[in-house]
């Protein structure tokens, strides 16, 4: 019985650590989701504007690829696409890390259950 009393604080500490990690994971996932949504909205608006051009009577467009405005727009879209790629990679790394931490927490939980049983 005294052994269980000694392990009680350890169990509570482990539980609090798990809750802290889940909270950190939730806030990080929220930030990644916001960035992904922002990039998706900008890209969707860009595609919608291109699809709407024929409705305004514009059937052909001459593009000066050396125009600073065009180059700037291309660089912005490229930056957004690379940001989206980074977000996707971070999201994947995060989910893999969380999967490993959850697996570890479950094994520790089973270990504690076996000790108490």
Protein Blocks (a to p, Z undefined) as FASTA:
>chain_A
ZZmmmmmmmmmmmmmmmmmmmmmmmmmmmmmmmmmmmmmmmmmmmmmmmmmmmmnopabd
cddfkbmklmmmmmmmmmmmmmmmmmmmmmmmmmmmmmmmmmmmmmmmmmmmmmmZZ
